[in-house]
Amino acid sequence: MKRALLTLLLCSAFASAEMSPAAVKHQIEEHGVNAFQAQVSESDWHSIIATKVAEGDAEWIAILPWFRALSNNEKTADLVEAAQRGLIRNPQAMLEALNSIDKMTPRGKVVHLDTDNICFGSIPDISKHSYLLFYAATKHALEEANNLAAKCLWVLDSVHDELMAEDRNGTKNWGTRAVPGY
């Protein structure tokens, strides 16, 4: 009981302090990713963690493997979209993080932060125009990246081909949302 109370107190104090990648990694190592995320407000999660990943900040991208077991659906979705955007801005760092996650994940286990999900390229409720711009930017970034990009490009192109086939058949229902910057 004392340990649980101390953990809660430490995480609460941490959540209100300024976050850095090293401090976040330390908290996750000490208390687990789900205890950590429970203490971070939605606004801090989005404005600090997800924003830094989306901007392509290499230090924040490097700690993505520590978030692979995250169970909060809203925070996971926010981080997945941020990672998809970060892939465009810093493909090298993102591909290295995804490669680490893929290696840590037991075969057959599904995690949200892996190559298949981040390279998927489809964002919920995205408009066709925004999707096409986002797809083109992602493809270009990956073509300029290292040898780790091959699997990601394959996933991206496969999904794109499926979406375009659905669009031609009239079965794709595009959303109205624009991805920031696309």
N, CA, C and O of each residue as an XYZ file, in Angstrom:
728
protein
N       0.827     -1.194      0.000
C       0.000      0.000      0.000
C       0.868      1.254      0.000
O       0.608      2.200     -0.743
N       1.916      1.250      0.852
C       2.802      2.411      0.906
C       3.495      2.611     -0.432
O       3.655      3.739     -0.898
N       3.909      1.496     -1.051
C       4.594      1.578     -2.344
C       3.662      2.168     -3.414
O       4.081      3.006     -4.212
N       2.419      1.731     -3.424
C       1.450      2.243     -4.399
C       1.206      3.734     -4.187
O       1.119      4.496     -5.150
N       1.097      4.145     -2.936
C       0.893      5.556     -2.618
C       2.105      6.382     -3.026
O       1.960      7.474     -3.577
N       3.299      5.863     -2.757
C       4.529      6.555     -3.141
C       4.632      6.667     -4.657
O       5.008      7.717     -5.177
N       4.300      5.590     -5.370
C       4.315      5.610     -6.832
C       3.352      6.661     -7.356
O       3.705      7.437     -8.244
N       2.146      6.694     -6.821
C       1.154      7.679     -7.238
C       1.639      9.094     -6.975
O       1.473      9.974     -7.820
N       2.231      9.319     -5.827
C       2.758     10.632     -5.470
C       3.893     11.043     -6.405
O       3.932     12.183     -6.867
N       4.811     10.128     -6.683
C       5.932     10.429     -7.582
C       5.444     10.729     -8.994
O       5.901     11.679     -9.629
N       4.512      9.913     -9.478
C       3.985     10.134    -10.825
C       3.219     11.446    -10.907
O       3.321     12.159    -11.906
N       2.454     11.774     -9.873
C       1.707     13.034     -9.865
C       2.652     14.218     -9.889
O       2.422     15.187    -10.614
N       3.707     14.145     -9.106
C       4.693     15.229     -9.090
C       5.371     15.334    -10.442
O       5.629     16.433    -10.934
N       5.660     14.182    -11.046
C       6.309     14.194    -12.352
C       5.400     14.795    -13.410
O       5.847     15.579    -14.247
N       4.122     14.429    -13.374
C       3.193     14.894    -14.398
C       3.094     16.408    -14.412
O       2.873     17.008    -15.464
N       3.252     17.021    -13.269
C       3.142     18.475    -13.232
C       4.470     19.160    -13.546
O       4.501     20.365    -13.799
N       5.561     18.404    -13.531
C       6.872     18.981    -13.841
C       7.077     19.015    -15.353
O       6.333     18.389    -16.107
N       8.082     19.746    -15.776
C       8.396     19.794    -17.202
C       8.917     18.435    -17.646
O       9.758     17.836    -16.976
N       8.420     17.955    -18.766
C       8.802     16.641    -19.256
C       9.973     16.734    -20.216
O      10.063     17.662    -21.019
N      10.860     15.768    -20.124
C      11.944     15.601    -21.083
C      11.937     14.130    -21.480
O      11.425     13.298    -20.731
N      12.491     13.790    -22.635
C      12.515     12.381    -23.017
C      13.196     11.494    -21.968
O      12.717     10.397    -21.681
N      14.298     11.959    -21.402
C      15.008     11.161    -20.395
C      14.154     10.957    -19.148
O      14.130      9.862    -18.585
N      13.454     12.000    -18.715
C      12.604     11.893    -17.524
C      11.417     10.968    -17.780
O      11.038     10.185    -16.909
N      10.835     11.057    -18.965
C       9.711     10.186    -19.319
C      10.171      8.728    -19.331
O       9.514      7.861    -18.754
N      11.289      8.463    -19.982
C      11.819      7.095    -20.042
C      12.068      6.554    -18.633
O      11.742      5.404    -18.338
N      12.638      7.377    -17.779
C      12.909      6.959    -16.398
C      11.606      6.610    -15.670
O      11.534      5.592    -14.982
N      10.584      7.450    -15.820
C       9.305      7.185    -15.158
C       8.663      5.899    -15.673
O       8.078      5.137    -14.903
N       8.777      5.666    -16.977
C       8.211      4.439    -17.541
C       8.978      3.221    -17.032
O       8.372      2.202    -16.700
N      10.305      3.319    -16.970
C      11.113      2.211    -16.435
C      10.742      1.907    -14.986
O      10.651      0.747    -14.585
N      10.532      2.959    -14.214
C      10.246      2.803    -12.782
C       8.825      2.320    -12.496
O       8.620      1.472    -11.628
N       7.842      2.857    -13.224
C       6.439      2.644    -12.860
C       5.594      1.973    -13.935
O       4.458      1.583    -13.666
N       6.120      1.831    -15.138
C       5.363      1.255    -16.238
C       4.671      2.330    -17.058
O       4.345      3.406    -16.558
N       4.456      2.017    -18.319
C       3.902      3.007    -19.241
C       2.473      3.397    -18.881
O       2.098      4.560    -19.034
N       1.675      2.454    -18.411
C       0.278      2.782    -18.125
C       0.118      3.601    -16.854
O      -0.770      4.450    -16.775
N       0.967      3.359    -15.853
C       0.954      4.216    -14.659
C       1.422      5.616    -15.029
O       0.885      6.610    -14.540
N       2.426      5.686    -15.897
C       2.923      6.996    -16.333
C       1.839      7.771    -17.080
O       1.550      8.918    -16.741
N       1.242      7.152    -18.089
C       0.260      7.869    -18.913
C      -0.960      8.279    -18.112
O      -1.589      9.290    -18.423
N      -1.304      7.517    -17.089
C      -2.471      7.858    -16.268
C      -2.264      9.168    -15.518
O      -3.230      9.841    -15.158
N      -1.024      9.524    -15.285
C      -0.723     10.744    -14.532
C      -0.497     11.959    -15.430
O      -0.331     13.072    -14.930
N      -0.491     11.760    -16.734
C      -0.260     12.870    -17.664
C      -1.605     13.320    -18.218
O      -2.365     12.511    -18.749
N      -1.894     14.593    -18.096
C      -3.169     15.117    -18.598
C      -3.236     14.968    -20.115
O      -2.212     14.892    -20.794
N      -4.460     14.928    -20.628
C      -4.653     14.843    -22.080
C      -3.951     15.994    -22.789
O      -3.315     15.798    -23.824
N      -4.068     17.202    -22.226
C      -3.463     18.367    -22.882
C      -1.941     18.286    -22.863
O      -1.302     18.613    -23.863
N      -1.341     17.855    -21.743
C       0.116     17.693    -21.705
C       0.565     16.581    -22.645
O       1.584     16.701    -23.325
N      -0.209     15.499    -22.674
C       0.124     14.384    -23.557
C       0.199     14.884    -24.992
O       1.170     14.630    -25.704
N      -0.842     15.599    -25.404
C      -0.880     16.061    -26.789
C       0.131     17.175    -27.050
O       0.876     17.122    -28.029
N       0.158     18.174    -26.184
C       0.990     19.349    -26.465
C       2.478     19.092    -26.266
O       3.303     19.810    -26.831
N       2.837     18.092    -25.479
C       4.260     17.829    -25.262
C       4.699     16.576    -26.014
O       5.497     16.658    -26.948
N       4.185     15.431    -25.614
C       4.681     14.173    -26.170
C       4.305     14.021    -27.639
O       5.185     13.865    -28.486
N       3.013     14.063    -27.953
C       2.584     13.843    -29.333
C       3.105     14.929    -30.267
O       3.504     14.635    -31.394
N       3.105     16.158    -29.821
C       3.585     17.248    -30.674
C       5.060     17.087    -31.002
O       5.462     17.288    -32.148
N       5.870     16.730    -30.021
C       7.309     16.551    -30.257
C       7.570     15.394    -31.225
O       8.450     15.489    -32.080
N       6.819     14.319    -31.094
C       6.962     13.190    -32.014
C       6.541     13.616    -33.420
O       7.240     13.321    -34.389
N       5.407     14.306    -33.539
C       4.918     14.759    -34.843
C       5.883     15.730    -35.515
O       5.991     15.756    -36.741
N       6.577     16.523    -34.717
C       7.556     17.467    -35.267
C       8.832     16.774    -35.733
O       9.675     17.396    -36.379
N       8.977     15.497    -35.412
C      10.161     14.750    -35.819
C      11.332     14.895    -34.869
O      12.476     14.652    -35.255
N      11.065     15.288    -33.631
C      12.126     15.454    -32.637
C      12.756     14.087    -32.341
O      12.100     13.197    -31.800
N      14.027     13.933    -32.700
C      14.712     12.637    -32.597
C      14.748     12.091    -31.172
O      14.635     10.881    -30.978
N      14.903     12.960    -30.174
C      14.947     12.483    -28.784
C      13.609     11.890    -28.350
O      13.573     10.874    -27.657
N      12.509     12.526    -28.756
C      11.188     12.004    -28.400
C      10.871     10.751    -29.207
O      10.291      9.803    -28.678
N      11.243     10.740    -30.474
C      11.014      9.550    -31.298
C      11.786      8.361    -30.733
O      11.284      7.236    -30.751
N      12.987      8.592    -30.236
C      13.827      7.511    -29.708
C      13.203      6.796    -28.513
O      13.550      5.647    -28.238
N      12.291      7.453    -27.801
C      11.664      6.776    -26.653
C      10.332      6.107    -27.015
O       9.674      5.542    -26.141
N       9.929      6.162    -28.284
C       8.684      5.490    -28.685
C       8.646      4.010    -28.299
O       7.585      3.528    -27.905
N       9.751      3.266    -28.394
C       9.672      1.860    -27.979
C       9.184      1.674    -26.542
O       8.629      0.625    -26.215
N       9.375      2.645    -25.706
C       8.912      2.549    -24.318
C       7.391      2.674    -24.219
O       6.810      2.338    -23.187
N       6.745      3.151    -25.279
C       5.289      3.320    -25.283
C       4.561      2.163    -25.968
O       3.339      2.217    -26.105
N       5.265      1.129    -26.397
C       4.636      0.072    -27.187
C       3.529     -0.672    -26.443
O       2.629     -1.220    -27.079
N       3.574     -0.702    -25.124
C       2.551     -1.418    -24.339
C       1.445     -0.496    -23.827
O       0.660     -0.893    -22.966
N       1.376      0.712    -24.341
C       0.375      1.682    -23.908
C      -1.027      1.131    -24.144
O      -1.316      0.610    -25.221
N      -1.901      1.245    -23.137
C      -3.246      0.681    -23.267
C      -4.356      1.732    -23.342
O      -5.515      1.365    -23.535
N      -4.051      3.008    -23.198
C      -5.071      4.052    -23.274
C      -5.382      4.324    -24.748
O      -4.516      4.780    -25.494
N      -6.616      4.043    -25.163
C      -6.969      4.142    -26.579
C      -6.815      5.542    -27.158
O      -6.288      5.696    -28.259
N      -7.266      6.565    -26.435
C      -7.175      7.931    -26.956
C      -5.726      8.392    -27.051
O      -5.328      8.986    -28.054
N      -4.944      8.125    -26.028
C      -3.540      8.535    -26.048
C      -2.755      7.719    -27.072
O      -1.836      8.237    -27.707
N      -3.112      6.453    -27.232
C      -2.460      5.626    -28.247
C      -2.763      6.172    -29.637
O      -1.854      6.311    -30.455
N      -4.026      6.482    -29.917
C      -4.403      7.020    -31.228
C      -3.679      8.336    -31.506
O      -3.222      8.572    -32.624
N      -3.576      9.182    -30.496
C      -2.865     10.453    -30.633
C      -1.393     10.207    -30.965
O      -0.825     10.883    -31.824
N      -0.784      9.248    -30.290
C       0.628      8.948    -30.508
C       0.857      8.285    -31.869
O       1.867      8.556    -32.520
N      -0.055      7.428    -32.306
C       0.066      6.794    -33.625
C       0.020      7.856    -34.717
O       0.855      7.850    -35.621
N      -0.949      8.770    -34.641
C      -1.024      9.828    -35.651
C       0.214     10.717    -35.594
O       0.731     11.126    -36.634
N       0.686     11.015    -34.402
C       1.905     11.824    -34.263
C       3.091     11.108    -34.900
O       3.911     11.737    -35.568
N       3.185      9.797    -34.695
C       4.284      9.026    -35.281
C       4.182      9.003    -36.804
O       5.200      9.056    -37.495
N       2.957      8.924    -37.332
C       2.784      8.965    -38.787
C       3.267     10.302    -39.350
O       3.906     10.341    -40.402
N       2.965     11.380    -38.658
C       3.424     12.699    -39.106
C       4.932     12.847    -38.899
O       5.617     13.448    -39.726
N       5.447     12.300    -37.799
C       6.878     12.353    -37.524
C       7.694     11.560    -38.531
O       8.860     11.871    -38.772
N       7.088     10.540    -39.117
C       7.750      9.740    -40.145
C       8.144     10.606    -41.341
O       9.186     10.384    -41.959
N       7.318     11.579    -41.658
C       7.613     12.484    -42.775
C       8.755     13.421    -42.413
O       9.639     13.673    -43.232
N       8.740     13.930    -41.204
C       9.717     14.949    -40.802
C      11.082     14.379    -40.433
O      12.103     15.045    -40.609
N      11.104     13.150    -39.922
C      12.377     12.540    -39.539
C      12.299     11.031    -39.780
O      12.239     10.247    -38.834
N      12.302     10.632    -41.061
C      12.133      9.209    -41.359
C      13.230      8.327    -40.763
O      12.951      7.210    -40.328
N      14.449      8.803    -40.736
C      15.557      8.002    -40.201
C      15.300      7.621    -38.738
O      15.353      6.445    -38.378
N      15.025      8.619    -37.908
C      14.785      8.356    -36.484
C      13.545      7.493    -36.283
O      13.549      6.582    -35.454
N      12.483      7.775    -37.039
C      11.246      7.009    -36.871
C      11.434      5.562    -37.302
O      10.966      4.652    -36.618
N      12.103      5.336    -38.414
C      12.323      3.968    -38.874
C      13.182      3.180    -37.883
O      12.955      1.988    -37.680
N      14.155      3.829    -37.274
C      14.974      3.160    -36.253
C      14.124      2.788    -35.033
O      14.256      1.688    -34.496
N      13.259      3.700    -34.601
C      12.376      3.410    -33.462
C      11.413      2.273    -33.807
O      11.205      1.368    -32.999
N      10.830      2.320    -34.998
C       9.903      1.268    -35.413
C      10.611     -0.077    -35.519
O      10.051     -1.107    -35.142
N      11.830     -0.073    -36.027
C      12.613     -1.302    -36.123
C      12.849     -1.894    -34.729
O      12.758     -3.108    -34.543
N      13.149     -1.042    -33.763
C      13.337     -1.506    -32.376
C      12.048     -2.105    -31.826
O      12.066     -3.162    -31.194
N      10.931     -1.425    -32.070
C       9.635     -1.923    -31.595
C       9.324     -3.274    -32.230
O       8.902     -4.207    -31.546
N       9.534     -3.375    -33.544
C       9.265     -4.636    -34.244
C      10.102     -5.781    -33.666
O       9.602     -6.895    -33.508
N      11.368     -5.511    -33.350
C      12.250     -6.547    -32.796
C      11.828     -6.961    -31.385
O      12.017     -8.114    -30.998
N      11.255     -6.028    -30.613
C      10.838     -6.320    -29.232
C       9.492     -7.026    -29.162
O       9.154     -7.620    -28.138
N       8.731     -6.966    -30.230
C       7.367     -7.486    -30.225
C       7.355     -8.959    -30.617
O       7.849     -9.315    -31.687
N       6.799     -9.820    -29.767
C       6.715    -11.244    -30.116
C       5.920    -11.437    -31.410
O       4.925    -10.751    -31.648
N       6.363    -12.360    -32.223
C       5.710    -12.645    -33.504
C       4.221    -12.942    -33.279
O       3.859    -13.738    -32.412
N       3.384    -12.299    -34.061
C       1.944    -12.512    -33.967
C       1.224    -11.590    -32.995
O      -0.006    -11.537    -32.988
N       1.974    -10.865    -32.174
C       1.345     -9.935    -31.223
C       1.143     -8.586    -31.917
O       2.038     -8.088    -32.601
N      -0.021     -8.016    -31.735
C      -0.341     -6.732    -32.354
C      -0.043     -5.611    -31.361
O      -0.503     -5.640    -30.219
N       0.721     -4.637    -31.805
C       0.937     -3.416    -31.030
C       0.626     -2.248    -31.953
O       0.749     -2.368    -33.172
N       0.232     -1.140    -31.389
C      -0.161      0.004    -32.211
C       1.030      0.770    -32.762
O       0.950      1.358    -33.841
N       2.121      0.765    -32.031
C       3.306      1.499    -32.465
C       4.301      0.533    -33.095
O       5.329      0.212    -32.498
N       3.991      0.075    -34.294
C       4.920     -0.778    -35.022
C       4.925     -0.336    -36.479
O       4.152      0.534    -36.880
N       5.798     -0.941    -37.256
C       5.944     -0.532    -38.651
C       4.625     -0.620    -39.403
O       4.265      0.307    -40.129
N       3.901     -1.719    -39.241
C       2.652     -1.887    -39.990
C       1.650     -0.776    -39.704
O       1.033     -0.253    -40.633
N       1.477     -0.410    -38.453
C       0.484      0.610    -38.100
C       0.933      2.031    -38.413
O       0.116      2.850    -38.834
N       2.190      2.336    -38.221
C       2.659      3.699    -38.478
C       2.792      3.944    -39.975
O       2.501      5.043    -40.447
N       3.225      2.945    -40.720
C       3.404      3.111    -42.164
C       2.106      2.928    -42.938
O       2.080      3.111    -44.155
N       1.046      2.573    -42.258
C      -0.277      2.355    -42.839
C      -0.722      3.578    -43.638
O      -1.324      3.439    -44.703
N      -0.428      4.777    -43.126
C      -0.688      6.009    -43.862
C      -2.120      6.488    -43.879
O      -2.399      7.552    -44.432
N      -3.030      5.746    -43.300
C      -4.426      6.160    -43.299
C      -4.795      6.672    -41.911
O      -4.560      6.003    -40.904
N      -5.364      7.846    -41.876
C      -5.744      8.484    -40.623
C      -7.268      8.568    -40.590
O      -7.882      8.959    -41.583
N      -7.890      8.205    -39.460
C      -9.357      8.213    -39.388
C      -9.970      9.552    -39.795
O      -9.476     10.618    -39.427
N     -11.051      9.473    -40.556
C     -11.856     10.633    -40.955
C     -11.089     11.646    -41.803
O     -11.462     12.819    -41.835
N     -10.038     11.227    -42.482
C      -9.239     12.131    -43.307
C      -9.945     12.372    -44.648
O     -10.570     11.470    -45.205
N      -9.836     13.587    -45.146
C     -10.410     13.900    -46.456
C      -9.516     13.301    -47.544
O      -8.336     13.036    -47.312
N     -10.078     13.094    -48.710
C      -9.301     12.525    -49.813
C      -8.146     13.449    -50.176
O      -7.024     12.985    -50.373
N      -8.401     14.728    -50.266
C      -7.359     15.693    -50.625
C      -6.213     15.663    -49.613
O      -5.044     15.610    -49.996
N      -6.548     15.695    -48.329
C      -5.521     15.667    -47.287
C      -4.762     14.339    -47.319
O      -3.542     14.318    -47.155
N      -5.476     13.234    -47.528
C      -4.825     11.927    -47.601
C      -3.809     11.888    -48.736
O      -2.680     11.439    -48.543
N      -4.202     12.356    -49.918
C      -3.294     12.304    -51.068
C      -2.039     13.139    -50.836
O      -0.942     12.730    -51.214
N      -2.197     14.304    -50.217
C      -1.023     15.129    -49.887
C      -0.147     14.426    -48.848
O       1.077     14.393    -48.978
N      -0.781     13.871    -47.826
C      -0.066     13.165    -46.762
C       0.660     11.938    -47.320
O       1.818     11.690    -46.982
N      -0.021     11.179    -48.169
C       0.585      9.997    -48.794
C       1.810     10.394    -49.617
O       2.866      9.773    -49.498
N       1.673     11.417    -50.442
C       2.791     11.846    -51.294
C       3.989     12.295    -50.460
O       5.132     11.969    -50.783
N       3.728     13.040    -49.391
C       4.822     13.508    -48.529
C       5.491     12.336    -47.816
O       6.715     12.301    -47.690
N       4.693     11.378    -47.349
C       5.247     10.207    -46.664
C       6.078      9.371    -47.627
O       7.187      8.952    -47.295
N       5.545      9.132    -48.811
C       6.267      8.331    -49.813
C       7.589      8.997    -50.179
O       8.621      8.332    -50.259
N       7.558     10.297    -50.400
C       8.786     11.020    -50.745
C       9.821     10.909    -49.622
O      10.995     10.644    -49.881
N       9.388     11.109    -48.388
C      10.314     11.024    -47.246
C      10.924      9.631    -47.145
O      12.118      9.497    -46.873
N      10.126      8.603    -47.358
C      10.630      7.233    -47.264
C      11.574      6.893    -48.409
O      12.544      6.159    -48.217
N      11.302      7.416    -49.587
C      12.194      7.155    -50.724
C      13.566      7.782    -50.517
O      14.558      7.325    -51.084
N      13.618      8.829    -49.703
C      14.885      9.497    -49.405
C      15.585      8.884    -48.187
O      16.719      9.245    -47.876
N      14.915      7.966    -47.507
C      15.432      7.410    -46.246
C      16.362      6.222    -46.497
O      16.718      5.908    -47.633
N      16.736      5.582    -45.401
C      17.695      4.480    -45.434
C      17.057      3.151    -45.826
O      15.901      3.092    -46.245
N      17.840      2.093    -45.679
C      17.381      0.757    -46.060
C      16.244      0.223    -45.186
O      15.597     -0.753    -45.565
N      15.986      0.828    -44.037
C      14.876      0.391    -43.189
C      13.520      0.781    -43.780
O      12.481      0.341    -43.289
N      13.525      1.597    -44.823
C      12.285      2.122    -45.389
C      11.543      1.122    -46.271
O      10.361      1.328    -46.548
N      12.183      0.057    -46.719
C      11.563     -0.859    -47.683
C      10.231     -1.424    -47.190
O       9.237     -1.377    -47.914
N      10.199     -1.954    -45.976
C       8.953     -2.530    -45.447
C       7.892     -1.451    -45.299
O       6.726     -1.668    -45.629
N       8.297     -0.295    -44.804
C       7.363      0.805    -44.601
C       6.761      1.254    -45.939
O       5.555      1.483    -46.036
N       7.600      1.375    -46.958
C       7.110      1.744    -48.293
C       6.134      0.699    -48.825
O       5.116      1.045    -49.426
N       6.438     -0.557    -48.606
C       5.565     -1.625    -49.076
C       4.197     -1.522    -48.414
O       3.174     -1.617    -49.092
N       4.169     -1.328    -47.097
C       2.903     -1.188    -46.363
C       2.143      0.039    -46.867
O       0.952     -0.043    -47.165
N       2.830      1.165    -46.960
C       2.207      2.415    -47.406
C       1.585      2.255    -48.792
O       0.432      2.631    -49.003
N       2.345      1.697    -49.735
C       1.840      1.540    -51.101
C       0.702      0.529    -51.187
O      -0.238      0.720    -51.959
N       0.776     -0.538    -50.408
C      -0.298     -1.543    -50.410
C      -1.615     -0.941    -49.937
O      -2.661     -1.148    -50.552
N      -1.554     -0.201    -48.847
C      -2.763      0.440    -48.318
C      -3.274      1.488    -49.300
O      -4.479      1.591    -49.530
N      -2.365      2.262    -49.877
C      -2.755      3.284    -50.851
C      -3.489      2.637    -52.033
O      -4.532      3.129    -52.463
N      -2.944      1.544    -52.551
C      -3.588      0.860    -53.676
C      -4.999      0.399    -53.307
O      -5.925      0.522    -54.109
N      -5.159     -0.130    -52.097
C      -6.486     -0.569    -51.642
C      -7.454      0.607    -51.527
O      -8.603      0.517    -51.962
N      -6.987      1.709    -50.941
C      -7.848      2.886    -50.791
C      -8.262      3.455    -52.145
O      -9.414      3.848    -52.332
N      -7.331      3.497    -53.078
C      -7.650      4.037    -54.399
C      -8.605      3.109    -55.156
O      -9.457      3.585    -55.906
N      -8.474      1.795    -54.970
C      -9.410      0.847    -55.583
C     -10.812      1.046    -55.003
O     -11.799      1.050    -55.739
N     -10.894      1.211    -53.679
C     -12.190      1.478    -53.046
C     -12.777      2.789    -53.555
O     -13.984      2.889    -53.775
N     -11.927      3.790    -53.741
C     -12.390      5.085    -54.236
C     -12.948      4.944    -55.654
O     -14.012      5.481    -55.962
N     -12.231      4.223    -56.512
C     -12.696      4.015    -57.893
C     -14.013      3.241    -57.929
O     -14.862      3.489    -58.785
N     -14.177      2.302    -56.995
C     -15.404      1.493    -56.935
C     -16.558      2.214    -56.251
O     -17.691      1.732    -56.258
N     -16.269      3.366    -55.662
C     -17.298      4.121    -54.963
C     -17.610      3.587    -53.575
O     -18.637      3.939    -52.995
N     -16.744      2.747    -53.036
C     -16.993      2.171    -51.713
C     -16.186      2.841    -50.603
O     -16.360      2.508    -49.430
N     -15.320      3.767    -50.951
C     -14.512      4.467    -49.949
C     -15.258      5.710    -49.494
O     -15.593      6.573    -50.305
N     -15.513      5.799    -48.208
C     -16.156      6.980    -47.634
C     -15.082      7.852    -47.005
O     -14.612      7.575    -45.901
N     -14.701      8.893    -47.702
C     -13.686      9.809    -47.189
C     -14.290     10.690    -46.112
O     -15.486     10.982    -46.126
N     -13.456     11.106    -45.185
C     -13.891     11.993    -44.121
C     -13.742     13.447    -44.527
O     -13.609     13.771    -45.707
N     -13.768     14.301    -43.544
C     -13.674     15.743    -43.787
C     -12.460     16.361    -43.112
O     -12.185     17.548    -43.286
N     -11.751     15.575    -42.357
C     -10.648     16.080    -41.554
C      -9.378     16.249    -42.383
O      -9.054     15.418    -43.231
N      -8.675     17.333    -42.119
C      -7.372     17.555    -42.745
C      -6.288     17.296    -41.710
O      -6.398     17.737    -40.566
N      -5.258     16.593    -42.103
C      -4.102     16.401    -41.232
C      -3.358     17.730    -41.223
O      -3.090     18.281    -42.291
N      -3.016     18.259    -40.057
C      -2.317     19.554    -40.019
C      -1.100     19.571    -40.948
O      -0.204     18.734    -40.842
N      -1.095     20.531    -41.844
C      -0.004     20.658    -42.801
C      -0.232     19.931    -44.106
O       0.582     20.034    -45.023
N      -1.354     19.179    -44.206
C      -1.598     18.398    -45.427
C      -3.025     18.542    -45.880
O      -3.414     17.956    -46.891
